[in-house]
Amino acid sequence: MNVQRGDVVLLSAPFTKGKRRQVRPMLVVQNDVNNARMANTILAYITSNVSRSDEPTQVLIDVSLPEAQQSGLQKNSVVSCENILTVVRKDIHRAIGKLPSTLMQQVDEALKSSLGLSQDVGK
């Protein structure tokens, strides 16, 4: 399946513990050059548990706001940038939406925080 950075996709993703899997939304965070040339892509988990949405590694997707309505998500969710994985693109079920550039800029900042790429992190 062809994907682009910012696509919200469905993947049968593993639980953190155990061997169970669940079809859940994920966000494509890998750049489009690598998405075009590689069989793998990098995804960030999306969860409906918004209780920690104020953390710098998470981005709230409020589906009541116009900017989030093209995401394809049915309820308020969080892109959990501290929880990323690499998958084979053919394992992705389908795309359900896309995050606009304004939200992807927030995702970029959350990824920097999660990976320790911000100058303020880790000091």
Short mmCIF file of the C-alpha atoms (twelve columns), coordinates in Angstrom:
data_MODEL
# 
_entry.id   MODEL 
# 
loop_
_atom_site.group_PDB 
_atom_site.id 
_atom_site.type_symbol 
_atom_site.label_atom_id 
_atom_site.label_alt_id 
_atom_site.label_comp_id 
_atom_site.label_asym_id 
_atom_site.label_seq_id 
_atom_site.Cartn_x 
_atom_site.Cartn_y 
_atom_site.Cartn_z 
_atom_site.pdbx_PDB_model_num 
ATOM 1   C CA . MET A 1   0.000   0.000   0.000  1 
ATOM 2   C CA . ASN A 2   1.266   3.460   -0.875 1 
ATOM 3   C CA . VAL A 3   1.296   5.878   2.039  1 
ATOM 4   C CA . GLN A 4   2.310   9.470   2.606  1 
ATOM 5   C CA . ARG A 5   3.515   11.281  5.679  1 
ATOM 6   C CA . GLY A 6   0.491   12.466  7.635  1 
ATOM 7   C CA . ASP A 7   -1.800  9.634   6.553  1 
ATOM 8   C CA . VAL A 8   -3.940  8.110   9.290  1 
ATOM 9   C CA . VAL A 9   -4.002  4.377   8.593  1 
ATOM 10  C CA . LEU A 10  -5.415  1.229   10.148 1 
ATOM 11  C CA . LEU A 11  -2.997  -1.475  11.252 1 
ATOM 12  C CA . SER A 12  -3.370  -4.679  13.198 1 
ATOM 13  C CA . ALA A 13  -0.946  -3.494  15.865 1 
ATOM 14  C CA . PRO A 14  0.549   -5.435  18.752 1 
ATOM 15  C CA . PHE A 15  -0.292  -4.631  22.342 1 
ATOM 16  C CA . THR A 16  2.632   -3.524  24.473 1 
ATOM 17  C CA . LYS A 17  2.419   -6.721  26.502 1 
ATOM 18  C CA . GLY A 18  1.569   -10.146 25.168 1 
ATOM 19  C CA . LYS A 19  0.838   -11.420 21.702 1 
ATOM 20  C CA . ARG A 20  -2.611  -9.908  21.193 1 
ATOM 21  C CA . ARG A 21  -3.218  -7.518  18.324 1 
ATOM 22  C CA . GLN A 22  -5.873  -4.920  17.680 1 
ATOM 23  C CA . VAL A 23  -6.803  -2.987  14.554 1 
ATOM 24  C CA . ARG A 24  -6.103  0.594   15.474 1 
ATOM 25  C CA . PRO A 25  -5.373  3.934   13.857 1 
ATOM 26  C CA . MET A 26  -1.750  4.898   13.371 1 
ATOM 27  C CA . LEU A 27  -0.055  7.965   11.896 1 
ATOM 28  C CA . VAL A 28  2.552   7.722   9.129  1 
ATOM 29  C CA . VAL A 29  5.525   9.813   10.323 1 
ATOM 30  C CA . GLN A 30  8.201   8.641   7.885  1 
ATOM 31  C CA . ASN A 31  9.200   11.081  5.135  1 
ATOM 32  C CA . ASP A 32  7.721   10.624  1.668  1 
ATOM 33  C CA . VAL A 33  11.076  9.975   -0.046 1 
ATOM 34  C CA . ASN A 34  11.535  6.873   2.097  1 
ATOM 35  C CA . ASN A 35  7.853   5.964   1.812  1 
ATOM 36  C CA . ALA A 36  8.304   5.836   -1.978 1 
ATOM 37  C CA . ARG A 37  11.538  3.842   -2.020 1 
ATOM 38  C CA . MET A 38  11.209  1.445   0.905  1 
ATOM 39  C CA . ALA A 39  8.893   -1.455  1.726  1 
ATOM 40  C CA . ASN A 40  8.684   -0.262  5.350  1 
ATOM 41  C CA . THR A 41  7.283   2.856   6.951  1 
ATOM 42  C CA . ILE A 42  7.420   4.385   10.422 1 
ATOM 43  C CA . LEU A 43  4.155   4.856   12.328 1 
ATOM 44  C CA . ALA A 44  3.124   6.504   15.588 1 
ATOM 45  C CA . TYR A 45  0.342   5.014   17.672 1 
ATOM 46  C CA . ILE A 46  -2.936  6.907   17.983 1 
ATOM 47  C CA . THR A 47  -4.990  6.323   21.126 1 
ATOM 48  C CA . SER A 48  -8.346  7.513   22.380 1 
ATOM 49  C CA . ASN A 49  -6.877  7.775   25.892 1 
ATOM 50  C CA . VAL A 50  -6.478  11.560  26.016 1 
ATOM 51  C CA . SER A 51  -5.673  11.766  29.734 1 
ATOM 52  C CA . ARG A 52  -1.997  12.601  29.092 1 
ATOM 53  C CA . SER A 53  -2.545  14.829  26.068 1 
ATOM 54  C CA . ASP A 54  -0.746  17.750  27.739 1 
ATOM 55  C CA . GLU A 55  2.619   15.942  27.635 1 
ATOM 56  C CA . PRO A 56  5.160   17.282  25.126 1 
ATOM 57  C CA . THR A 57  5.376   13.890  23.378 1 
ATOM 58  C CA . GLN A 58  1.656   13.746  22.588 1 
ATOM 59  C CA . VAL A 59  -0.569  15.672  20.178 1 
ATOM 60  C CA . LEU A 60  -4.286  16.018  20.807 1 
ATOM 61  C CA . ILE A 61  -6.574  15.496  17.823 1 
ATOM 62  C CA . ASP A 62  -9.859  17.193  18.736 1 
ATOM 63  C CA . VAL A 63  -12.318 15.909  16.134 1 
ATOM 64  C CA . SER A 64  -14.713 18.796  16.829 1 
ATOM 65  C CA . LEU A 65  -12.192 21.216  15.281 1 
ATOM 66  C CA . PRO A 66  -12.234 21.738  11.507 1 
ATOM 67  C CA . GLU A 67  -8.498  21.031  11.188 1 
ATOM 68  C CA . ALA A 68  -8.956  17.522  12.601 1 
ATOM 69  C CA . GLN A 69  -12.029 16.462  10.687 1 
ATOM 70  C CA . GLN A 70  -10.060 15.140  7.722  1 
ATOM 71  C CA . SER A 71  -8.230  12.724  10.056 1 
ATOM 72  C CA . GLY A 72  -10.953 10.088  9.728  1 
ATOM 73  C CA . LEU A 73  -10.937 9.599   13.494 1 
ATOM 74  C CA . GLN A 74  -14.327 9.165   15.162 1 
ATOM 75  C CA . LYS A 75  -13.432 10.495  18.616 1 
ATOM 76  C CA . ASN A 76  -10.873 12.714  20.281 1 
ATOM 77  C CA . SER A 77  -7.508  11.008  20.172 1 
ATOM 78  C CA . VAL A 78  -3.826  11.508  20.842 1 
ATOM 79  C CA . VAL A 79  -0.856  10.859  18.571 1 
ATOM 80  C CA . SER A 80  1.517   9.166   20.970 1 
ATOM 81  C CA . CYS A 81  4.946   10.146  19.631 1 
ATOM 82  C CA . GLU A 82  6.760   8.196   22.322 1 
ATOM 83  C CA . ASN A 83  5.241   5.023   20.901 1 
ATOM 84  C CA . ILE A 84  6.485   4.472   17.339 1 
ATOM 85  C CA . LEU A 85  7.224   1.394   15.264 1 
ATOM 86  C CA . THR A 86  8.408   0.355   11.827 1 
ATOM 87  C CA . VAL A 87  6.114   -1.885  9.798  1 
ATOM 88  C CA . VAL A 88  5.986   -3.430  6.356  1 
ATOM 89  C CA . ARG A 89  3.638   -1.223  4.323  1 
ATOM 90  C CA . LYS A 90  1.727   -4.210  2.960  1 
ATOM 91  C CA . ASP A 91  0.557   -4.935  6.531  1 
ATOM 92  C CA . ILE A 92  -1.388  -1.652  6.613  1 
ATOM 93  C CA . HIS A 93  -5.094  -2.294  6.061  1 
ATOM 94  C CA . ARG A 94  -6.072  1.081   4.588  1 
ATOM 95  C CA . ALA A 95  -5.880  4.838   5.012  1 
ATOM 96  C CA . ILE A 96  -8.820  6.512   6.753  1 
ATOM 97  C CA . GLY A 97  -7.724  10.143  6.640  1 
ATOM 98  C CA . LYS A 98  -4.905  12.633  6.814  1 
ATOM 99  C CA . LEU A 99  -3.636  15.179  9.327  1 
ATOM 100 C CA . PRO A 100 -3.235  18.732  7.996  1 
ATOM 101 C CA . SER A 101 0.132   20.476  8.085  1 
ATOM 102 C CA . THR A 102 -0.799  22.470  11.212 1 
ATOM 103 C CA . LEU A 103 -1.213  19.261  13.222 1 
ATOM 104 C CA . MET A 104 1.809   17.640  11.569 1 
ATOM 105 C CA . GLN A 105 3.942   20.569  12.766 1 
ATOM 106 C CA . GLN A 106 2.812   19.722  16.306 1 
ATOM 107 C CA . VAL A 107 3.656   16.061  15.646 1 
ATOM 108 C CA . ASP A 108 7.139   17.139  14.496 1 
ATOM 109 C CA . GLU A 109 7.703   18.950  17.785 1 
ATOM 110 C CA . ALA A 110 6.388   15.989  19.791 1 
ATOM 111 C CA . LEU A 111 8.699   13.607  17.900 1 
ATOM 112 C CA . LYS A 112 11.667  15.880  18.596 1 
ATOM 113 C CA . SER A 113 10.784  15.832  22.275 1 
ATOM 114 C CA . SER A 114 10.296  12.077  22.329 1 
ATOM 115 C CA . LEU A 115 13.577  11.372  20.534 1 
ATOM 116 C CA . GLY A 116 15.581  13.954  22.472 1 
ATOM 117 C CA . LEU A 117 16.196  16.106  19.396 1 
ATOM 118 C CA . SER A 118 15.068  19.358  21.042 1 
ATOM 119 C CA . GLN A 119 17.782  21.448  22.610 1 
ATOM 120 C CA . ASP A 120 15.824  21.636  25.876 1 
ATOM 121 C CA . VAL A 121 15.405  17.871  26.265 1 
ATOM 122 C CA . GLY A 122 17.946  15.824  28.174 1 
ATOM 123 C CA . LYS A 123 19.789  18.716  29.781 1 
# 
